[in-house]
Amino acid sequence: TFYRLALLTSNGARTQSHTIILHNNAEEFTVTNLINPFKQTLSFDVTTTSSSQIEVALLDASGHIIKRQKYPVALGINSLSLKEIPSLSGGMYILQVQQNGSIISRKVMKQ
């Protein structure tokens, strides 16, 4: 999309800025449809622009890793879940999803 500003001064003179281009580049990957709060299984979707391997980690409030798992993902939407989570007490946790050095973190709550 191309944009330019037109400025009108108090004496009626009009000036225009130079034209700029704005791109709507897709993010490399996103986390969506996160079931929050969760009970036994933490389910979510990862949308990615390339096939690769991602690493998912569940951390407690102190930053200690409770569960870590790797998943192969394909181009597009991938439905994933962390299963076999040890008996966790109810409370706040952090879900981290990492792909090619980029990390997305989301707060999640265990019921």
Secondary structure, DSSP 8 states (H G I E B T S, - for coil): -EE--EEE-TTS-EEE---EE------SEEEE----SBSS-EEEEEEESS-EEEEEEEE-TTS-EEEEEEEEE-SEEEEEEE-S-----SEEEEEEEEETTEEEEEEEEE-
